[in-house]
Amino acid sequence: MRRKVLIVEDEPDIAHLVQTHLTDIGCEVDIAGNGAAAMSLFKKGGYDLVILDLKLPDTDGLTLCRNMRASPDYVAILMLTAKSTELDRVVGLEMGADDYLTKPFSVPELLARVKALFRRMDALSDNSSDSAKQERIEWGGLLVDVDKRSVKIDGSPVELTAREFDLLLFFVRHPGRVFSRIQLLDKVWGYNHDGYEHTVNSHINRLRAKIEADPAAPRYVLTVWGVGCGVQIQRGAVKF
Ligand code: CA
């Protein structure tokens, strides 16, 4: 499957290096040298992945990331930055970046991250032959429409961010199983860094605030205390 990638990077050498390597693995690649050009290309749509430099001449990558996340179409975002402080990483992930790479990075490392994002997108979008029977998952009063990426509770639509949806989708596809926050980071965020469990926590809290009648006493997404402390979706239909 041919992937469309948008590189947002004001340093032409880096942009072209990344473009060359992504073209080699079969991607169709556009380059934007600033935020305005990036949004203009992005709005035409159709991108699977945006590689987004945090430092741009006209806007900052975090604002751009937030604007792209406001679009109804899901796109994977890999953020590039010269900074490597913990705070920047956390802010980037909270803004909705899917992964984070600190400059200077090696090409193999970049390609590994990009391929991991593509694999995760395949797993979540479920392009396999059983997608027809997977497209709507009902769970008590909870309805997850996989193709439309929409969620309803007792018939009322719930607005979820792309990441919150991915998290919920992962839970409903694995009913009753308990996952540690590290496992969720690996499976839903698609990478495995230590120290980002709070990112998972904040997403779970926001998801609960949106889908649970009483987030303090969740009926769908449960915290299971015990071995490693994990989170699971309640097995069996749950009705409010
Ligand atoms: Ca830059």
Boltz pocket constraint, residues with backbone or C-beta under 6 A from the ligand:
constraints:
  - pocket:
      binder: B
      contacts: [[A, 9], [A, 10], [A, 11], [A, 53], [A, 54], [A, 55], [A, 56]]
      max_distance: 6.0
